[in-house]
Amino acid sequence: MKIDLHASLRAHNTFGFDVSASHLAYLESKSDVVEFVSQASSSKQPWQVFGGGSNLVLAKDLPGYTALMQIKGKSLLKESPTHFYIQAMAGESWHEFVEWSLNNGYPGLENLALIPGTVGAAPIQNIGAYGVELEEVFDSLEAFDRNSQEFVTLNKQDCNFSYRHSIFKEEPHRYVVVSVCFVLPKQWQAKLSYAELTKVFANQQSLKPIDIFNQVCAIRRSKLPDPQAIGNAGSFFHNPLVSDDLYQQLKQQFPQLVAYPNGDQWKLAAGWLIDQCGFKGCVMGRVGVYEKQALVLVNHGGGTGEELLKLAEQIKKKVKETFGVSLTVEPVIFN
Ligand SMILES: Cc1cc2nc3c(=O)[nH]c(=O)nc-3n(C[C@H](O)[C@H](O)[C@H](O)COP(=O)(O)OP(=O)(O)OC[C@H]3O[C@@H](n4cnc5c(N)ncnc54)[C@H](O)[C@@H]3O)c2cc1C
């Protein structure tokens, strides 16, 4: 296993923050994972495993041990009369895996196209977009368990998925995910609950998975900044879930409020709340809020994680004062 000392993480986080890791390991096999966990644990220093760094705010140099998950491989694991079971190793690019699944005749992941990052990180926050969440297509995963010091298989129940949440958020440094298996019905059905997809495809006959894939990619490219061009981590805040009472109260006060029913609660559009507070497009030194989408915080170049977190605090404060709603940050913060 290769380890670099005092390595820059600038190219390994999509905000492009220029911090360093005192030890940076590259995990290319399951035996690298065992070696890394053993070495990092015996050092008694903190350790963490990253994928593509697209859901991180790195606001300081990282002491201890950091690893980049780079184990590759994807295959059809098995099939039943009704379902395909496809597996990818944790270091595969999520988007390339989605493309591969479609090209090989295993549709069902197309709504999740173009989400940056790795397959191994996808269960961590139960990624979701355009009407589909990972848990709906998830079968199981394999991970190295720091507690038992062995590889374990976790099924959907074990993972305790909910909106941008899983067991991995509850026990952050316990598991290193090494592969994920997805279960996809052979009888494909288009998932068009998301308003922009409904609008485009409602009356289209003989719709194909690739049509949804292409449309999702087009919408995402038009709305979200490309991290190669402008540093960001996608949505910076969760959409807050509120009670029906609070929703009714807010709706009366703010008739334009954007919200979606979510069981017996309501999910408020955090981007709308932030926009109403006047932050859309704002620039604070070298960081700011994306001009086309208030939910996305950006690094205009040379900014730091600290600067970004200061801006995030200002946004949270103003949203709380205006709407009485607390925003929570989506990316994982190291400060
Ligand atoms: C432009 C843009 C758009 C985005 N759109 C969406 C979206 O639509 N929906 C959505 O849900 N997310 C979205 N995201 C967020 C992000 O892409 C996802 O959260 C993605 O799954 C993160 O993958 P990663 O490999 O980059 O993880 P990282 O950022 O490297 O890590 C994230 C967390 O997962 C942990 N982790 C990573 N790999 C492993 C592993 N193998 N084992 C154990 N823990 C691990 C890390 O320690 C960290 O806590 C977007 C981000 C960007 C930049």
The ligand as a Gaussian input file, in Angstrom:
#p B3LYP/6-31G(d) Opt

LIG

0 1
 C      -21.977000      19.153000      -8.321000
 C      -22.427000      18.170000      -7.248000
 C      -23.711000      17.642000      -7.291000
 C      -24.143000      16.739000      -6.327000
 N      -25.403000      16.230000      -6.419000
 C      -25.849000      15.345000      -5.495000
 C      -27.168000      14.796000      -5.596000
 O      -27.908000      15.077000      -6.518000
 N      -27.569000      13.927000      -4.638000
 C      -26.753000      13.562000      -3.597000
 O      -27.190000      12.755000      -2.761000
 N      -25.494000      14.060000      -3.485000
 C      -25.019000      14.932000      -4.395000
 N      -23.759000      15.455000      -4.289000
 C      -22.905000      15.074000      -3.145000
 C      -21.911000      13.931000      -3.445000
 O      -21.685000      13.788000      -4.807000
 C      -22.380000      12.584000      -2.880000
 O      -22.595000      12.676000      -1.504000
 C      -21.360000      11.453000      -3.153000
 O      -21.923000      10.207000      -2.800000
 C      -20.037000      11.659000      -2.404000
 O      -19.113000      10.710000      -2.921000
 P      -17.555000      10.870000      -2.719000
 O      -16.931000       9.628000      -3.214000
 O      -17.094000      12.122000      -3.344000
 O      -17.466000      10.927000      -1.121000
 P      -16.471000      11.831000      -0.230000
 O      -16.877000      13.259000      -0.371000
 O      -15.070000      11.469000      -0.510000
 O      -16.867000      11.335000       1.231000
 C      -18.131000      11.645000       1.779000
 C      -18.276000      10.873000       3.104000
 O      -18.304000       9.473000       2.850000
 C      -17.251000       8.809000       3.544000
 N      -16.746000       7.753000       2.647000
 C      -16.351000       7.893000       1.361000
 N      -16.006000       6.705000       0.851000
 C      -16.172000       5.795000       1.840000
 C      -15.975000       4.374000       1.927000
 N      -15.554000       3.650000       0.903000
 N      -16.256000       3.756000       3.118000
 C      -16.692000       4.475000       4.195000
 N      -16.892000       5.813000       4.156000
 C      -16.646000       6.467000       2.993000
 C      -16.214000       9.891000       3.821000
 O      -15.406000       9.578000       4.950000
 C      -17.100000      11.084000       4.071000
 O      -17.611000      11.041000       5.388000
 C      -23.275000      16.358000      -5.260000
 C      -21.976000      16.902000      -5.223000
 C      -21.550000      17.787000      -6.203000
 C      -20.150000      18.331000      -6.162000

